[in-house]
Amino acid sequence: MSKLSVLNDARVETVLARLHTEASKQLGALILHYLPKLPGLFLGKGIQWDQTKTEFYNDKYIPIEPNQGEFLYLIARAINAKTIVEFGTSFGISTIYLATAVRDNDGGIVIGTEIVHEKVVQARKNVAEAGLQTYVDIREGDALETLKTFNQTVDFVLIDGWTHLALDVLKILDPLIRPGGIVISDNVNTFKDSLKTYVEFLQNPANGYRSSTLNLKGGTEFSIKVKEAS
Ligand SMILES: C[S@@+](CC[C@H](N)C(=O)[O-])C[C@H]1O[C@@H](n2cnc3c(N)ncnc32)[C@H](O)[C@@H]1O
């Protein structure tokens, strides 16, 4: 991986470089997996998400890309985010970018969520290797359950778990997100059909957000909470 001068932290950057390299080794398996579904992507419909076949991903990183990670870091710094919630931690790559921002904002917490036990174990190790364990609480299990009792004000949300659950997770967090808070969501073009109602919710001003799809990776939805929903 190229330099990560935005983070400006050799220890964190070394861990991220290793994790991004390991993730890139899985690219071939992912391309083969998606091969039958690629025509949909080229026709602008996106890849059909199959919620019944998720075991394939149990050992896959499928992380955000470095430029998205730097973007997350910068936005979290810009709004002085102290409390960040992440749907879909996997091996902890996005968690590490976000926790670096929280640390550099003079402290706070990233609440991670991950349903695959082995990923939780590895993510905790990776976060510790980066020296960020003080800033991270990874909740193991279904985020729809593990976030149910969460009741702190939230500054920043990353939605990067299974797409068919994205809107349900957002609706759990929505009352907690402060005005000026940010929601960022990965892959809204790649999984266009599955995320359609989710994006429509965020792009409807009546729901209290202003939202636009950025041309980062497979479409990154960038949303700002402007007020309570009407
Ligand atoms: C795309 S990956 C996340 C990648 C991660 N954000 C990164 O950048 O490294 C999606 C993750 O969400 C997890 N996941 C899916 N459904 C979940 C649920 N209901 N609760 C918690 N985690 C879930 C999957 O196991 C998978 O590891």
The ligand as a MOL file (V3000), in Angstrom:
LIG
                    3D

  0  0  0     0  0            999 V3000
M  V30 BEGIN CTAB
M  V30 COUNTS 27 29 0 0 0
M  V30 BEGIN ATOM
M  V30 1 C -18.0790 -5.5910 4.1400 0
M  V30 2 S -17.6390 -6.3560 5.6230 0 CHG=1
M  V30 3 C -17.0860 -5.0600 6.6520 0
M  V30 4 C -15.7250 -4.5640 6.2830 0
M  V30 5 C -15.1480 -3.5950 7.2960 0
M  V30 6 N -16.0050 -2.4570 7.5070 0
M  V30 7 C -13.7840 -3.1330 6.8290 0
M  V30 8 O -13.6820 -2.0650 6.2070 0
M  V30 9 O -12.8220 -3.8420 7.0800 0 CHG=-1
M  V30 10 C -19.2100 -6.6940 6.2990 0
M  V30 11 C -19.1600 -7.3950 7.6450 0
M  V30 12 O -20.4430 -7.2820 8.2700 0
M  V30 13 C -20.6340 -8.4210 9.0560 0
M  V30 14 N -22.0680 -8.5430 9.3310 0
M  V30 15 C -23.0260 -8.8510 8.4550 0
M  V30 16 N -24.2360 -8.8640 9.0360 0
M  V30 17 C -24.0210 -8.5410 10.3320 0
M  V30 18 C -24.8980 -8.3830 11.4490 0
M  V30 19 N -26.2060 -8.5810 11.3500 0
M  V30 20 N -24.3500 -8.0110 12.6190 0
M  V30 21 C -23.0090 -7.8040 12.7430 0
M  V30 22 N -22.1520 -7.9640 11.7120 0
M  V30 23 C -22.6540 -8.3230 10.5190 0
M  V30 24 C -20.0960 -9.5420 8.1840 0
M  V30 25 O -19.8050 -10.7070 8.9110 0
M  V30 26 C -18.8650 -8.8960 7.5590 0
M  V30 27 O -17.6940 -9.2190 8.2430 0
M  V30 END ATOM
M  V30 BEGIN BOND
M  V30 1 1 1 2
M  V30 2 1 2 3
M  V30 3 1 2 10
M  V30 4 1 3 4
M  V30 5 1 4 5
M  V30 6 1 5 6
M  V30 7 1 5 7
M  V30 8 2 7 8
M  V30 9 1 7 9
M  V30 10 1 10 11
M  V30 11 1 11 12
M  V30 12 1 11 26
M  V30 13 1 12 13
M  V30 14 1 13 14
M  V30 15 1 13 24
M  V30 16 1 14 15
M  V30 17 1 14 23
M  V30 18 2 15 16
M  V30 19 1 16 17
M  V30 20 1 17 18
M  V30 21 2 17 23
M  V30 22 1 18 19
M  V30 23 2 18 20
M  V30 24 1 20 21
M  V30 25 2 21 22
M  V30 26 1 22 23
M  V30 27 1 24 25
M  V30 28 1 24 26
M  V30 29 1 26 27
M  V30 END BOND
M  V30 END CTAB
M  END
